[in-house]
Amino acid sequence: MPSKVFINLPVKDLGRSQEFFTNLGFLFNPQFSDDKAGCMVVTDSIFVMLLTESYFKTFIDTGLCDANLQTEVLIALDVNSVDEVKEFVSKAQSLGGRIYAEPKDHGFMYQHSFADLDGHKWELVYMDMNQFGQS
């Protein structure tokens, strides 16, 4: 079974995207980063590869999706509290991210979403596992 996840996203301006995510609190692994790619560390087994559009195209046999016009993926990240969801999305918005949906409170789960500088959609989720008999 696979042990790591690498999400690859095309970006228009790698430096600007790295600055955006660094300001959100993410680190980048310099071992797998250069002028074409930035390896953003989400956890010790989940990474987001921010690839310049020209470099991203070398891996595909179709055109690129403009994430500002269509949604190609929804990336959901689990956090530890409702407050963390609110703070993260608010910070993303202050850094130039776009809120594209109102927060949703499902009782057992709270979620809120933003689009990054390239339009990729991110969802922050807090799930109250106590409601499922787990913590």
Secondary structure, 3 states (H helix, E strand, C coil): CCCCEEEEEEECCHHHHHHHHHHCCCEECHHHCCCCEEEEECCCCEEEEEEEHHHHHHHCCCCCCCCCCCCCCEEEEECCCHHHHHHHHHHHHHCCCEEEEEEEECCCEEEEEEECCCCCEEEEEEECHHHHCCC
